[in-house]
Amino acid sequence: MKACVLHKQAPIETKPLVIEEVHTPVVWANEIRIRIHACGVCRTDLHIVEGDLPMKRNPTIPGHQIVGAVTEIGNGVTEYKIGDRVGVAWVNQVCGVCNFCITGRENLCDSIQYTGWTTSGGFAEEIV
């Protein structure tokens, strides 16, 4: 699939994002594949691209304001069906067991994963 990839942080005017072929992610149990219809560009994305926030993985596929449609469903998924229109959250994953998580403050979890920063984001054709 094609994605807009960041290999090295630099001012946006120098065009640090490049469109290239990347591997298509595998759908595992309890996951869904989403065909991305649109992904907004947030100031957070620019902070990542330009180096105001450190790169958490290299290369990075930025983008966290994602809307798309479900195209594949992993084992155990019951709340979605093929064709459902969905959005993707900035918070991708948390531990679920720390004090922050169990008191509803997942955004403060020490193990938090962010869409488009610590995991692949929406500047791509698909996301899992």
N, C-alpha and C positions, 0 to 999 in steps of 0.2 A: 504494500500500500504506500501511498505518498504521504509525507508529513513535512511540516515546516520545523526544522531541527536547529537547535542551538548547540554549537560545539565550543564556542569561545565568547565570553561576555564582551560586549563593546557597545558604544553609542549606537542607537537605532539608525542614525543617519548613515552609518558605515555598512548597513545591511548584514548584520551578523547571522540572521536567520536564513537557512538555505532549504529549498525544497528538494527532497531526496526520497528514494525508495528505502523503506524500513521493513522489518519483519512484521507480519500480521500477528497480533497477539492471539494466544490460545485461550479459549474459554474453558475454565475449570468449573468444578461443582460450585454452586451458589453464586455464579457470576453470569452476566449477560454481555453480549456484544451489541454495541450501538453504532449504527451508521450515522456519522455526524452530519447534520444539516447546516448548522451554524455554530460559530464560537466567537464570542465577543472578545475584544482586546481590552483588558483591564490595566489600570496603572500598575497593579502588582506584576502583571506579565512584563511590563516595561522595566520594572525594578529588577526582575530576574535577568532579563536580556542584557540590561546595561550594567549589571554588577552591583547595584545598590543592595541587593540581597545575594548572598553567596549561592553558587551553583551547588545543588545537593546531589546531582548525578550528571555525568557527562557521557554521552550527549543527553540533552533535555528536549522534550517536546512540550513547550509551554501551552497555556490555555486552560482556563477552568470555568468559563461561562458557556457551557455546552448544552445544546439541544439537538436531539436526534431521534432515531427510531430503533427499536429493538429488532435485531436481525438473527440472533441466535441466543438460545437459553441453555445454561448449564444444568446438570442434574441438581435436583433439590430446589430449584427456583419455582415458586408457585404464584407469586404476586404479579408477574409480568407475562405478556404473551407477545408473539411475533407481531410487529407492526405498531406496538404501543409507542406513543410519543413520550419521551422522557427528558429530564434535565439531569445534569451531573453536578454534585456539590463540590465546593472547594475542599471541604474535609473529606478525604477519600477513605481513611481507615483510622480507627483508634483501638486501644487495647481492650476497652470495655470493663476493666477490672480495677483500675486505679481509683483513688478517691474522687478525682475530677470527673471521671466517666460515670461513676455510680451516683454522683450528685448532679448529673445533668450539665456538667461544664466540660464536655468533650473537647472543646476548642483549646483547653489548657493541658490536655494529656501529653505526657512526656514522649509517648510513642506515636504521636500523630503523624499521619501521612497526608500530604496535600496534592490534589490533582494539579498537574502541570508544573510542579516544583520538585517533589520527592517521588512522584509517579508520573507516568506519561500523561500528557494533557490532550486538549482538544484541537490543536493545530495539526490535525491529521484527518484521514478519511474515516477511521474507525477507532473505537476505544473499548476496552473491556473493564 
